[in-house]
């Protein structure tokens, strides 16, 4: 005699948000709806409203879901190493879930994880002696760098495990009339096992150096 299937776990806000993240991973943020999340959970969409009030609340929860996975800097550590670690963590999380790029700073009703994360970044800088204005500038430029880098990285015409040299070979003839671009490709890419992702650390150091110089001036 076959055993009955185990009971389905009860719905909760966390289960709904987790399911929404899986839908977003598969179909992008535009694919997230109460109906699609209901399908992911094998329940009627209407049952979700007991746990999230609306699609906007669902998106607020997704923004929190992303921030919960990014390392939060500590005010007890050196500001530069704390924010460097945060930048690496944010890059990894957003590269894995690029739908988060258009979501993180877009919410008019930010959730507790979003607010806590922002407060922690500012607290790390303020505790280190940054003025309110300088902390805001540093926060802004760091996020602009990380978000912009990931946006470029996930939209490159070749994958992270593909050789840039192979791509350059496909467009090589088009470089003939662009000497500086051809020079850069010849020196940095051809025969160098070039990976665009390797640029992240160099650029991050430049940004942090600039913040440190401004902080010390």
PyMOL commands that set and color helices and strands:
alter all, ss='L'
color gray80, all
select helices_A, chain A and resi 13-27+29-31+34-41+45-50+55-67+79-96+98-102+112-127+132-154+164-175+179-189+196-216
alter helices_A, ss='H'
color red, helices_A
deselect
rebuild
show_as cartoon
